Amino acid sequence: YWGFSSFKSRQEAIIESVINGQDTIALLPTGGGKSICFQIPALLNEGICIVVSPLVALMADQVKNLKEKGIKALALKGGISFDELRTLLDNATYGNYKFLYLSPERLQQEMVHNYIKQMNVNTIAVDEAHCISQWGSDFRPAYRNITILRELHPLVPIIALTATATPKVLKNTIDELKLELPNIFKDSFVRKN
């Protein structure tokens, strides 16, 4: 799908961790290929990957790129009607989609919970995972509710992705997301340029 013959540093180990069903943390620099780390396991396994992202533009960009590769993906954006939301969730549940992108705020809706509970979820990806800790309730209070995904699908591996996390933020992120003995992968943030 992507046209690469090899992985960037740490990607393969992260992917193997997720495929093996382990909760995983990927600390990679911007441009380090974090999205591949959940996209490949999701494609290899039956079912859908739930991706929680705080950035609407990033969600739209990733969905567009996946669709261009012939991969079924959709995003639940703001400003859609109740009927449109239900149609999108029906498509995600029954339409053989591989990726469902949504904001942490969208994840607070009971209807979204009910649909996700019915889905065959293979991976849960939390992008910008440091937001659950670093800014906490001051930045995106809804990040605190991401753990509903753990309750809805307790056996599905969670991959938390970020380019920013001090040791304290990392520990707090693990606690807040209720990650179970996560494999932690960190790549160098030093750039030659």
N, CA and C atoms as an extended XYZ file, in Angstrom:
579
Properties=species:S:1:pos:R:3:atomname:S:1:resname:S:1:resid:I:1 pbc="F F F"
N         0.807       -1.216        0.000 N   TYR     1
C         0.000        0.000        0.000 CA  TYR     1
C         0.847        1.277        0.000 C   TYR     1
N         1.969        1.261        0.716 N   TRP     2
C         2.746        2.483        0.869 CA  TRP     2
C         3.943        2.559       -0.080 C   TRP     2
N         4.364        1.441       -0.658 N   GLY     3
C         5.448        1.448       -1.629 CA  GLY     3
C         6.845        1.462       -1.035 C   GLY     3
N         6.971        1.187        0.257 N   PHE     4
C         8.294        1.131        0.878 CA  PHE     4
C         8.788       -0.306        0.922 C   PHE     4
N        10.097       -0.487        0.853 N   SER     5
C        10.664       -1.837        0.924 CA  SER     5
C        11.205       -2.147        2.323 C   SER     5
N        11.264       -1.135        3.186 N   SER     6
C        11.737       -1.369        4.557 CA  SER     6
C        11.077       -0.357        5.493 C   SER     6
N        11.174       -0.663        6.801 N   PHE     7
C        10.603        0.219        7.810 CA  PHE     7
C        11.620        1.245        8.277 C   PHE     7
N        11.121        2.342        8.824 N   LYS     8
C        11.981        3.294        9.518 CA  LYS     8
C        12.343        2.678       10.863 C   LYS     8
N        13.328        3.268       11.509 N   SER     9
C        13.780        2.793       12.818 CA  SER     9
C        12.605        2.625       13.775 C   SER     9
N        12.532        1.493       14.455 N   ARG    10
C        11.561        1.152       15.504 CA  ARG    10
C        10.164        0.772       14.983 C   ARG    10
N         9.829        1.126       13.749 N   GLN    11
C         8.473        0.832       13.261 CA  GLN    11
C         8.150       -0.656       13.317 C   GLN    11
N         9.061       -1.497       12.832 N   GLU    12
C         8.773       -2.930       12.769 CA  GLU    12
C         8.539       -3.508       14.166 C   GLU    12
N         9.345       -3.118       15.128 N   ALA    13
C         9.184       -3.622       16.503 CA  ALA    13
C         7.851       -3.164       17.095 C   ALA    13
N         7.467       -1.924       16.808 N   ILE    14
C         6.186       -1.398       17.307 CA  ILE    14
C         5.031       -2.176       16.679 C   ILE    14
N         5.095       -2.383       15.389 N   ILE    15
C         4.057       -3.114       14.660 CA  ILE    15
C         3.920       -4.531       15.209 C   ILE    15
N         5.049       -5.205       15.434 N   GLU    16
C         5.017       -6.572       15.977 CA  GLU    16
C         4.382       -6.594       17.366 C   GLU    16
N         4.670       -5.595       18.175 N   SER    17
C         4.095       -5.511       19.513 CA  SER    17
C         2.566       -5.436       19.432 C   SER    17
N         2.052       -4.583       18.548 N   VAL    18
C         0.603       -4.425       18.398 CA  VAL    18
C        -0.008       -5.707       17.836 C   VAL    18
N         0.634       -6.289       16.826 N   ILE    19
C         0.122       -7.530       16.224 CA  ILE    19
C         0.046       -8.640       17.277 C   ILE    19
N         1.009       -8.654       18.200 N   ASN    20
C         1.032       -9.663       19.261 CA  ASN    20
C         0.045       -9.370       20.386 C   ASN    20
N        -0.761       -8.304       20.240 N   GLY    21
C        -1.813       -8.012       21.211 CA  GLY    21
C        -1.355       -7.254       22.435 C   GLY    21
N        -0.177       -6.654       22.381 N   GLN    22
C         0.372       -5.916       23.522 CA  GLN    22
C        -0.047       -4.453       23.473 C   GLN    22
N        -0.389       -3.887       24.617 N   ASP    23
C        -0.504       -2.437       24.700 CA  ASP    23
C         0.875       -1.876       24.396 C   ASP    23
N         0.907       -0.790       23.646 N   THR    24
C         2.171       -0.291       23.106 CA  THR    24
C         2.196        1.225       23.156 C   THR    24
N         3.371        1.779       23.439 N   ILE    25
C         3.570        3.221       23.353 CA  ILE    25
C         4.667        3.479       22.329 C   ILE    25
N         4.356        4.355       21.370 N   ALA    26
C         5.318        4.736       20.344 CA  ALA    26
C         5.670        6.205       20.519 C   ALA    26
N         6.893        6.443       20.965 N   LEU    27
C         7.409        7.804       21.117 CA  LEU    27
C         8.328        8.057       19.928 C   LEU    27
N         7.768        8.661       18.898 N   LEU    28
C         8.526        8.893       17.669 CA  LEU    28
C         8.448       10.366       17.306 C   LEU    28
N         9.508       10.903       16.701 N   PRO    29
C         9.473       12.319       16.336 CA  PRO    29
C         8.445       12.586       15.249 C   PRO    29
N         8.069       13.836       15.097 N   THR    30
C         7.184       14.235       14.011 CA  THR    30
C         7.820       13.798       12.705 C   THR    30
N         7.034       13.150       11.859 N   GLY    31
C         7.571       12.629       10.604 CA  GLY    31
C         8.234       11.277       10.761 C   GLY    31
N         8.121       10.681       11.953 N   GLY    32
C         8.768        9.395       12.230 CA  GLY    32
C         7.961        8.187       11.799 C   GLY    32
N         6.793        8.407       11.213 N   GLY    33
C         5.990        7.300       10.705 CA  GLY    33
C         5.122        6.625       11.746 C   GLY    33
N         4.526        7.413       12.640 N   LYS    34
C         3.692        6.835       13.696 CA  LYS    34
C         2.434        6.157       13.150 C   LYS    34
N         1.787        6.760       12.152 N   SER    35
C         0.511        6.210       11.670 CA  SER    35
C         0.668        4.809       11.078 C   SER    35
N         1.773        4.533       10.437 N   ILE    36
C         2.026        3.188        9.885 CA  ILE    36
C         1.997        2.146       11.008 C   ILE    36
N         2.398        2.565       12.205 N   CYS    37
C         2.523        1.630       13.333 CA  CYS    37
C         1.183        1.068       13.796 C   CYS    37
N         0.087        1.764       13.519 N   PHE    38
C        -1.223        1.175       13.821 CA  PHE    38
C        -1.960        0.772       12.554 C   PHE    38
N        -1.620        1.390       11.434 N   GLN    39
C        -2.327        1.071       10.203 CA  GLN    39
C        -1.998       -0.342        9.703 C   GLN    39
N        -0.748       -0.735        9.770 N   ILE    40
C        -0.381       -2.073        9.293 CA  ILE    40
C        -1.012       -3.172       10.154 C   ILE    40
N        -0.914       -3.123       11.487 N   PRO    41
C        -1.595       -4.165       12.276 CA  PRO    41
C        -3.098       -4.218       11.998 C   PRO    41
N        -3.718       -3.055       11.819 N   ALA    42
C        -5.163       -3.025       11.548 CA  ALA    42
C        -5.489       -3.707       10.224 C   ALA    42
N        -4.640       -3.512        9.230 N   LEU    43
C        -4.874       -4.134        7.925 CA  LEU    43
C        -4.627       -5.637        7.966 C   LEU    43
N        -3.695       -6.071        8.799 N   LEU    44
C        -3.359       -7.493        8.874 CA  LEU    44
C        -4.406       -8.309        9.623 C   LEU    44
N        -5.159       -7.649       10.497 N   ASN    45
C        -6.149       -8.358       11.304 CA  ASN    45
C        -7.559       -8.057       10.828 C   ASN    45
N        -8.439       -9.016       11.036 N   GLU    46
C        -9.845       -8.818       10.698 CA  GLU    46
C       -10.433       -7.777       11.637 C   GLU    46
N       -11.318       -6.941       11.118 N   GLY    47
C       -11.976       -5.952       11.954 CA  GLY    47
C       -11.526       -4.543       11.643 C   GLY    47
N       -11.905       -3.641       12.547 N   ILE    48
C       -11.695       -2.208       12.348 CA  ILE    48
C       -10.792       -1.641       13.440 C   ILE    48
N       -10.042       -0.614       13.090 N   CYS    49
C        -9.190        0.108       14.040 CA  CYS    49
C        -9.892        1.414       14.393 C   CYS    49
N       -10.049        1.660       15.689 N   ILE    50
C       -10.596        2.931       16.178 CA  ILE    50
C        -9.415        3.854       16.443 C   ILE    50
N        -9.416        5.025       15.809 N   VAL    51
C        -8.327        5.984       15.975 CA  VAL    51
C        -8.891        7.241       16.629 C   VAL    51
N        -8.391        7.566       17.814 N   VAL    52
C        -8.804        8.782       18.514 CA  VAL    52
C        -7.745        9.842       18.254 C   VAL    52
N        -8.171       10.958       17.685 N   SER    53
C        -7.236       12.025       17.331 CA  SER    53
C        -7.851       13.380       17.668 C   SER    53
N        -7.054       14.304       18.187 N   PRO    54
C        -7.601       15.618       18.525 CA  PRO    54
C        -7.593       16.594       17.352 C   PRO    54
N        -6.976       16.197       16.258 N   LEU    55
C        -6.751       17.127       15.162 CA  LEU    55
C        -7.602       16.773       13.949 C   LEU    55
N        -8.617       17.570       13.672 N   VAL    56
C        -9.542       17.311       12.576 CA  VAL    56
C        -8.802       17.284       11.246 C   VAL    56
N        -7.879       18.208       11.043 N   ALA    57
C        -7.134       18.261        9.777 CA  ALA    57
C        -6.304       16.995        9.579 C   ALA    57
N        -5.698       16.496       10.648 N   LEU    58
C        -4.906       15.269       10.550 CA  LEU    58
C        -5.802       14.071       10.247 C   LEU    58
N        -6.965       14.002       10.893 N   MET    59
C        -7.912       12.922       10.609 CA  MET    59
C        -8.311       12.942        9.139 C   MET    59
N        -8.684       14.107        8.645 N   ALA    60
C        -9.119       14.234        7.257 CA  ALA    60
C        -7.996       13.837        6.302 C   ALA    60
N        -6.778       14.247        6.607 N   ASP    61
C        -5.631       13.935        5.763 CA  ASP    61
C        -5.359       12.429        5.743 C   ASP    61
N        -5.407       11.795        6.915 N   GLN    62
C        -5.145       10.354        6.966 CA  GLN    62
C        -6.243        9.559        6.264 C   GLN    62
N        -7.505        9.952        6.449 N   VAL    63
C        -8.609        9.268        5.770 CA  VAL    63
C        -8.455        9.417        4.255 C   VAL    63
N        -8.126       10.614        3.808 N   LYS    64
C        -7.926       10.864        2.369 CA  LYS    64
C        -6.808        9.970        1.827 C   LYS    64
N        -5.683        9.924        2.542 N   ASN    65
C        -4.545        9.112        2.086 CA  ASN    65
C        -4.891        7.624        2.057 C   ASN    65
N        -5.623        7.145        3.049 N   LEU    66
C        -6.019        5.734        3.070 CA  LEU    66
C        -6.962        5.428        1.908 C   LEU    66
N        -7.932        6.299        1.678 N   LYS    67
C        -8.881        6.090        0.578 CA  LYS    67
C        -8.157        6.062       -0.768 C   LYS    67
N        -7.157        6.936       -0.934 N   GLU    68
C        -6.386        6.960       -2.180 CA  GLU    68
C        -5.640        5.650       -2.410 C   GLU    68
N        -5.373        4.911       -1.330 N   LYS    69
C        -4.697        3.620       -1.421 CA  LYS    69
C        -5.700        2.463       -1.542 C   LYS    69
N        -6.983        2.803       -1.604 N   GLY    70
C        -8.016        1.782       -1.723 CA  GLY    70
C        -8.402        1.147       -0.397 C   GLY    70
N        -8.089        1.816        0.717 N   ILE    71
C        -8.393        1.310        2.057 CA  ILE    71
C        -9.614        2.056        2.582 C   ILE    71
N       -10.605        1.312        3.065 N   LYS    72
C       -11.849        1.933        3.537 CA  LYS    72
C       -11.649        2.563        4.919 C   LYS    72
N       -11.828        3.887        4.968 N   ALA    73
C       -11.657        4.641        6.210 CA  ALA    73
C       -12.669        5.771        6.236 C   ALA    73
N       -13.086        6.148        7.441 N   LEU    74
C       -13.969        7.302        7.580 CA  LEU    74
C       -13.679        8.008        8.887 C   LEU    74
N       -14.100        9.275        8.938 N   ALA    75
C       -13.909       10.094       10.134 CA  ALA    75
C       -15.244       10.682       10.554 C   ALA    75
N       -15.469       10.711       11.855 N   LEU    76
C       -16.660       11.360       12.417 CA  LEU    76
C       -16.259       12.777       12.788 C   LEU    76
N       -16.609       13.723       11.946 N   LYS    77
C       -16.257       15.118       12.176 CA  LYS    77
C       -17.401       15.834       12.875 C   LYS    77
N       -17.124       17.010       13.348 N   GLY    78
C       -18.162       17.830       13.958 CA  GLY    78
C       -19.088       18.394       12.897 C   GLY    78
N       -20.237       18.902       13.338 N   GLY    79
C       -21.156       19.566       12.423 CA  GLY    79
C       -21.964       18.640       11.536 C   GLY    79
N       -22.072       17.363       11.912 N   ILE    80
C       -22.909       16.456       11.121 CA  ILE    80
C       -24.205       16.193       11.875 C   ILE    80
N       -25.251       15.904       11.114 N   SER    81
C       -26.560       15.677       11.720 CA  SER    81
C       -26.595       14.312       12.410 C   SER    81
N       -27.616       14.120       13.236 N   PHE    82
C       -27.814       12.844       13.926 CA  PHE    82
C       -27.966       11.707       12.915 C   PHE    82
N       -28.755       11.932       11.866 N   ASP    83
C       -28.969       10.896       10.849 CA  ASP    83
C       -27.674       10.574       10.110 C   ASP    83
N       -26.894       11.599        9.794 N   GLU    84
C       -25.624       11.377        9.102 CA  GLU    84
C       -24.660       10.605       10.006 C   GLU    84
N       -24.661       10.930       11.290 N   LEU    85
C       -23.814       10.217       12.246 CA  LEU    85
C       -24.196        8.741       12.290 C   LEU    85
N       -25.500        8.480       12.362 N   ARG    86
C       -25.966        7.090       12.405 CA  ARG    86
C       -25.572        6.343       11.126 C   ARG    86
N       -25.687        6.986        9.985 N   THR    87
C       -25.304        6.363        8.712 CA  THR    87
C       -23.809        6.036        8.696 C   THR    87
N       -22.983        6.979        9.141 N   LEU    88
C       -21.533        6.743        9.180 CA  LEU    88
C       -21.186        5.603       10.130 C   LEU    88
N       -21.842        5.555       11.287 N   LEU    89
C       -21.580        4.479       12.244 CA  LEU    89
C       -22.072        3.129       11.718 C   LEU    89
N       -23.205        3.124       11.001 N   ASP    90
C       -23.666        1.893       10.340 CA  ASP    90
C       -22.619        1.416        9.335 C   ASP    90
N       -22.097        2.347        8.542 N   ASN    91
C       -21.069        1.994        7.558 CA  ASN    91
C       -19.832        1.420        8.238 C   ASN    91
N       -19.408        2.055        9.330 N   ALA    92
C       -18.228        1.576       10.045 CA  ALA    92
C       -18.465        0.184       10.627 C   ALA    92
N       -19.670       -0.067       11.107 N   THR    93
C       -19.986       -1.333       11.755 CA  THR    93
C       -20.195       -2.461       10.755 C   THR    93
N       -20.895       -2.176        9.670 N   TYR    94
C       -21.308       -3.242        8.754 CA  TYR    94
C       -20.704       -3.133        7.353 C   TYR    94
N       -19.927       -2.097        7.081 N   GLY    95
C       -19.457       -1.840        5.727 CA  GLY    95
C       -18.035       -2.260        5.419 C   GLY    95
N       -17.457       -3.134        6.248 N   ASN    96
C       -16.117       -3.647        5.992 CA  ASN    96
C       -15.051       -2.536        5.974 C   ASN    96
N       -15.254       -1.523        6.801 N   TYR    97
C       -14.258       -0.454        6.932 CA  TYR    97
C       -13.109       -0.936        7.801 C   TYR    97
N       -11.909       -0.391        7.555 N   LYS    98
C       -10.728       -0.760        8.332 CA  LYS    98
C       -10.368        0.292        9.382 C   LYS    98
N       -10.816        1.546        9.186 N   PHE    99
C       -10.438        2.615       10.114 CA  PHE    99
C       -11.614        3.549       10.379 C   PHE    99
N       -11.803        3.853       11.665 N   LEU   100
C       -12.780        4.844       12.097 CA  LEU   100
C       -12.039        5.872       12.941 C   LEU   100
N       -11.930        7.087       12.412 N   TYR   101
C       -11.270        8.183       13.114 CA  TYR   101
C       -12.327        9.017       13.811 C   TYR   101
N       -12.039        9.382       15.064 N   LEU   102
C       -12.952       10.261       15.783 CA  LEU   102
C       -12.208       11.059       16.833 C   LEU   102
N       -12.831       12.153       17.232 N   SER   103
C       -12.237       13.007       18.264 CA  SER   103
C       -12.594       12.443       19.635 C   SER   103
N       -11.839       12.818       20.673 N   PRO   104
C       -12.211       12.369       22.018 CA  PRO   104
C       -13.584       12.891       22.437 C   PRO   104
N       -13.973       14.062       21.925 N   GLU   105
C       -15.294       14.604       22.256 CA  GLU   105
C       -16.400       13.746       21.641 C   GLU   105
N       -16.210       13.302       20.422 N   ARG   106
C       -17.206       12.455       19.745 CA  ARG   106
C       -17.369       11.136       20.498 C   ARG   106
N       -16.306       10.695       21.115 N   LEU   107
C       -16.319        9.435       21.847 CA  LEU   107
C       -17.189        9.499       23.103 C   LEU   107
N       -17.614       10.680       23.494 N   GLN   108
C       -18.445       10.820       24.689 CA  GLN   108
C       -19.921       10.538       24.429 C   GLN   108
N       -20.309       10.419       23.164 N   GLN   109
C       -21.724       10.218       22.845 CA  GLN   109
C       -22.132        8.759       23.049 C   GLN   109
N       -23.265        8.576       23.724 N   GLU   110
C       -23.744        7.228       24.026 CA  GLU   110
C       -23.998        6.413       22.759 C   GLU   110
N       -24.530        7.060       21.724 N   MET   111
C       -24.780        6.344       20.473 CA  MET   111
C       -23.471        5.804       19.881 C   MET   111
N       -22.415        6.582       19.980 N   VAL   112
C       -21.110        6.145       19.477 CA  VAL   112
C       -20.633        4.941       20.283 C   VAL   112
N       -20.798        4.981       21.602 N   HIS   113
C       -20.441        3.836       22.459 CA  HIS   113
C       -21.175        2.579       22.001 C   HIS   113
N       -22.491        2.716       21.798 N   ASN   114
C       -23.308        1.558       21.435 CA  ASN   114
C       -22.857        0.934       20.127 C   ASN   114
N       -22.512        1.763       19.166 N   TYR   115
C       -22.036        1.234       17.881 CA  TYR   115
C       -20.659        0.588       18.033 C   TYR   115
N       -19.753        1.264       18.719 N   ILE   116
C       -18.397        0.714       18.866 CA  ILE   116
C       -18.441       -0.629       19.586 C   ILE   116
N       -19.339       -0.761       20.539 N   LYS   117
C       -19.476       -2.036       21.263 CA  LYS   117
C       -19.824       -3.177       20.304 C   LYS   117
N       -20.582       -2.878       19.250 N   GLN   118
C       -20.973       -3.889       18.273 CA  GLN   118
C       -19.885       -4.183       17.241 C   GLN   118
N       -18.920       -3.299       17.115 N   MET   119
C       -17.893       -3.435       16.078 CA  MET   119
C       -16.879       -4.519       16.431 C   MET   119
N       -16.317       -5.121       15.411 N   ASN   120
C       -15.208       -6.060       15.564 CA  ASN   120
C       -13.922       -5.239       15.551 C   ASN   120
N       -13.555       -4.707       16.711 N   VAL   121
C       -12.399       -3.810       16.829 CA  VAL   121
C       -11.135       -4.643       16.975 C   VAL   121
N       -10.125       -4.347       16.132 N   ASN   122
C        -8.867       -5.099       16.218 CA  ASN   122
C        -7.740       -4.299       16.868 C   ASN   122
N        -7.837       -2.976       16.831 N   THR   123
C        -6.795       -2.119       17.402 CA  THR   123
C        -7.433       -0.801       17.825 C   THR   123
N        -6.924       -0.231       18.916 N   ILE   124
C        -7.321        1.101       19.344 CA  ILE   124
C        -6.060        1.960       19.330 C   ILE   124
N        -6.085        3.037       18.549 N   ALA   125
C        -4.935        3.938       18.458 CA  ALA   125
C        -5.308        5.281       19.064 C   ALA   125
N        -4.455        5.786       19.943 N   VAL   126
C        -4.670        7.098       20.561 CA  VAL   126
C        -3.540        8.006       20.104 C   VAL   126
N        -3.865        8.910       19.180 N   ASP   127
C        -2.869        9.834       18.649 CA  ASP   127
C        -2.729       11.019       19.594 C   ASP   127
N        -1.549       11.607       19.603 N   GLU   128
C        -1.267       12.721       20.519 CA  GLU   128
C        -1.623       12.325       21.953 C   GLU   128
N        -1.209       11.122       22.334 N   ALA   129
C        -1.610       10.532       23.618 CA  ALA   129
C        -1.161       11.355       24.819 C   ALA   129
N        -0.116       12.153       24.663 N   HIS   130
C         0.353       12.974       25.787 CA  HIS   130
C        -0.722       13.959       26.260 C   HIS   130
N        -1.698       14.245       25.399 N   CYS   131
C        -2.755       15.198       25.774 CA  CYS   131
C        -3.539       14.729       26.995 C   CYS   131
N        -3.580       13.433       27.238 N   ILE   132
C        -4.325       12.922       28.387 CA  ILE   132
C        -3.645       13.322       29.696 C   ILE   132
N        -2.352       13.597       29.622 N   SER   133
C        -1.601       13.915       30.820 CA  SER   133
C        -1.105       15.354       30.841 C   SER   133
N        -0.357       15.713       29.827 N   GLN   134
C         0.400       16.959       29.869 CA  GLN   134
C        -0.458       18.179       30.131 C   GLN   134
N        -1.591       18.272       29.456 N   TRP   135
C        -2.462       19.409       29.681 CA  TRP   135
C        -3.724       19.006       30.414 C   TRP   135
N        -3.974       17.733       30.440 N   GLY   136
C        -5.105       17.197       31.179 CA  GLY   136
C        -6.400       17.927       30.911 C   GLY   136
N        -7.099       18.255       31.964 N   SER   137
C        -8.423       18.855       31.827 CA  SER   137
C        -8.361       20.282       31.289 C   SER   137
N        -7.191       20.901       31.328 N   ASP   138
C        -7.082       22.261       30.800 CA  ASP   138
C        -7.107       22.288       29.279 C   ASP   138
N        -6.662       21.206       28.650 N   PHE   139
C        -6.555       21.199       27.197 CA  PHE   139
C        -7.743       20.507       26.540 C   PHE   139
N        -7.891       19.221       26.764 N   ARG   140
C        -8.969       18.440       26.177 CA  ARG   140
C        -9.550       17.527       27.251 C   ARG   140
N       -10.492       18.002       28.035 N   PRO   141
C       -11.062       17.177       29.100 CA  PRO   141
C       -11.573       15.830       28.595 C   PRO   141
N       -12.023       15.787       27.353 N   ALA   142
C       -12.584       14.551       26.801 CA  ALA   142
C       -11.547       13.434       26.707 C   ALA   142
N       -10.259       13.790       26.704 N   TYR   143
C        -9.228       12.746       26.652 CA  TYR   143
C        -9.343       11.803       27.845 C   TYR   143
N        -9.824       12.317       28.967 N   ARG   144
C        -9.964       11.484       30.160 CA  ARG   144
C       -10.982       10.361       29.964 C   ARG   144
N       -11.855       10.502       28.971 N   ASN   145
C       -12.903        9.507       28.748 CA  ASN   145
C       -12.538        8.462       27.696 C   ASN   145
N       -11.329        8.519       27.175 N   ILE   146
C       -10.911        7.544       26.161 CA  ILE   146
C       -10.936        6.128       26.730 C   ILE   146
N       -10.797        6.014       28.034 N   THR   147
C       -10.784        4.676       28.649 CA  THR   147
C       -12.088        3.919       28.449 C   THR   147
N       -13.138        4.588       27.983 N   ILE   148
C       -14.378        3.871       27.658 CA  ILE   148
C       -14.097        2.796       26.605 C   ILE   148
N       -13.114        3.035       25.745 N   LEU   149
C       -12.764        2.040       24.724 CA  LEU   149
C       -12.206        0.776       25.360 C   LEU   149
N       -11.457        0.930       26.440 N   ARG   150
C       -10.924       -0.236       27.169 CA  ARG   150
C       -12.075       -1.020       27.787 C   ARG   150
N       -13.078       -0.299       28.274 N   GLU   151
C       -14.235       -0.970       28.870 CA  GLU   151
C       -15.073       -1.690       27.804 C   GLU   151
N       -15.244       -1.069       26.641 N   LEU   152
C       -16.041       -1.662       25.573 CA  LEU   152
C       -15.351       -2.858       24.920 C   LEU   152
N       -14.015       -2.797       24.833 N   HIS   153
C       -13.227       -3.864       24.196 CA  HIS   153
C       -11.975       -4.133       25.041 C   HIS   153
N       -12.142       -4.820       26.179 N   PRO   154
C       -11.031       -4.984       27.130 CA  PRO   154
C        -9.845       -5.790       26.603 C   PRO   154
N       -10.025       -6.613       25.592 N   LEU   155
C        -8.931       -7.460       25.105 CA  LEU   155
C        -8.224       -6.897       23.877 C   LEU   155
N        -8.665       -5.752       23.400 N   VAL   156
C        -8.073       -5.157       22.201 CA  VAL   156
C        -6.854       -4.326       22.595 C   VAL   156
N        -5.724       -4.516       21.884 N   PRO   157
C        -4.535       -3.736       22.221 CA  PRO   157
C        -4.719       -2.248       21.912 C   PRO   157
N        -4.155       -1.437       22.794 N   ILE   158
C        -4.141        0.011       22.599 CA  ILE   158
C        -2.719        0.423       22.247 C   ILE   158
N        -2.597        1.239       21.205 N   ILE   159
C        -1.313        1.852       20.884 CA  ILE   159
C        -1.451        3.355       21.108 C   ILE   159
N        -0.595        3.889       21.974 N   ALA   160
C        -0.576        5.319       22.269 CA  ALA   160
C         0.607        5.916       21.517 C   ALA   160
N         0.343        6.967       20.752 N   LEU   161
C         1.374        7.561       19.898 CA  LEU   161
C         1.574        9.021       20.261 C   LEU   161
N         2.828        9.427       20.338 N   THR   162
C         3.128       10.828       20.632 CA  THR   162
C         4.565       11.141       20.241 C   THR   162
N         4.792       12.412       20.015 N   ALA   163
C         6.158       12.882       19.785 CA  ALA   163
C         6.652       13.650       21.005 C   ALA   163
N         5.824       13.719       22.038 N   THR   164
C         6.134       14.540       23.206 CA  THR   164
C         5.755       13.822       24.489 C   THR   164
N         6.751       13.471       25.304 N   ALA   165
C         6.408       12.903       26.612 CA  ALA   165
C         7.644       12.836       27.512 C   ALA   165
N         7.614       13.599       28.583 N   THR   166
C         8.644       13.472       29.616 CA  THR   166
C         8.372       12.164       30.362 C   THR   166
N         9.324       11.674       31.162 N   PRO   167
C         9.060       10.452       31.931 CA  PRO   167
C         7.800       10.556       32.798 C   PRO   167
N         7.567       11.713       33.394 N   LYS   168
C         6.379       11.899       34.237 CA  LYS   168
C         5.102       11.824       33.393 C   LYS   168
N         5.105       12.497       32.235 N   VAL   169
C         3.944       12.480       31.343 CA  VAL   169
C         3.715       11.065       30.824 C   VAL   169
N         4.791       10.366       30.513 N   LEU   170
C         4.677        8.988       30.027 CA  LEU   170
C         4.007        8.095       31.068 C   LEU   170
N         4.464        8.175       32.317 N   LYS   171
C         3.871        7.352       33.376 CA  LYS   171
C         2.392        7.699       33.563 C   LYS   171
N         2.094        8.988       33.558 N   ASN   172
C         0.713        9.418       33.731 CA  ASN   172
C        -0.165        8.973       32.559 C   ASN   172
N         0.380        9.005       31.350 N   THR   173
C        -0.358        8.552       30.162 CA  THR   173
C        -0.695        7.070       30.281 C   THR   173
N         0.272        6.280       30.722 N   ILE   174
C         0.053        4.839       30.915 CA  ILE   174
C        -1.061        4.615       31.936 C   ILE   174
N        -1.002        5.348       33.049 N   ASP   175
C        -2.018        5.203       34.096 CA  ASP   175
C        -3.397        5.646       33.607 C   ASP   175
N        -3.457        6.811       32.957 N   GLU   176
C        -4.739        7.374       32.526 CA  GLU   176
C        -5.418        6.520       31.450 C   GLU   176
N        -4.621        5.936       30.549 N   LEU   177
C        -5.191        5.097       29.488 CA  LEU   177
C        -5.416        3.656       29.947 C   LEU   177
N        -4.989        3.357       31.183 N   LYS   178
C        -5.132        2.003       31.745 CA  LYS   178
C        -4.430        0.957       30.877 C   LYS   178
N        -3.230        1.320       30.423 N   LEU   179
C        -2.447        0.393       29.616 CA  LEU   179
C        -1.889       -0.695       30.511 C   LEU   179
N        -1.898       -1.926       30.011 N   GLU   180
C        -1.449       -3.072       30.787 CA  GLU   180
C        -0.075       -3.515       30.322 C   GLU   180
N         0.926       -3.311       31.172 N   LEU   181
C         2.313       -3.680       30.877 CA  LEU   181
C         2.702       -3.329       29.442 C   LEU   181
N         2.602       -2.048       29.089 N   PRO   182
C         2.854       -1.680       27.698 CA  PRO   182
C         4.317       -1.826       27.297 C   PRO   182
N         4.517       -2.215       26.051 N   ASN   183
C         5.850       -2.150       25.462 CA  ASN   183
C         6.061       -0.691       25.064 C   ASN   183
N         7.191       -0.136       25.456 N   ILE   184
C         7.478        1.274       25.186 CA  ILE   184
C         8.640        1.358       24.206 C   ILE   184
N         8.409        2.053       23.103 N   PHE   185
C         9.427        2.223       22.073 CA  PHE   185
C         9.682        3.711       21.894 C   PHE   185
N        10.963        4.073       21.967 N   LYS   186
C        11.330        5.475       21.814 CA  LYS   186
C        12.436        5.581       20.785 C   LYS   186
N        12.228        6.462       19.828 N   ASP   187
C        13.240        6.688       18.804 CA  ASP   187
C        13.929        8.012       19.099 C   ASP   187
N        15.112        8.171       18.558 N   SER   188
C        15.859        9.404       18.752 CA  SER   188
C        15.121       10.569       18.106 C   SER   188
N        15.156       11.702       18.783 N   PHE   189
C        14.539       12.905       18.240 CA  PHE   189
C        15.577       13.805       17.583 C   PHE   189
N        16.819       13.338       17.510 N   VAL   190
C        17.904       14.090       16.870 CA  VAL   190
C        17.743       13.975       15.369 C   VAL   190
N        17.845       15.098       14.685 N   ARG   191
C        17.747       15.121       13.233 CA  ARG   191
C        19.060       15.637       12.652 C   ARG   191
N        19.479       15.023       11.559 N   LYS   192
C        20.739       15.422       10.923 CA  LYS   192
C        20.700       16.858       10.430 C   LYS   192
N        19.530       17.324       10.018 N   ASN   193
C        19.425       18.674        9.489 CA  ASN   193
C        19.200       19.712       10.587 C   ASN   193
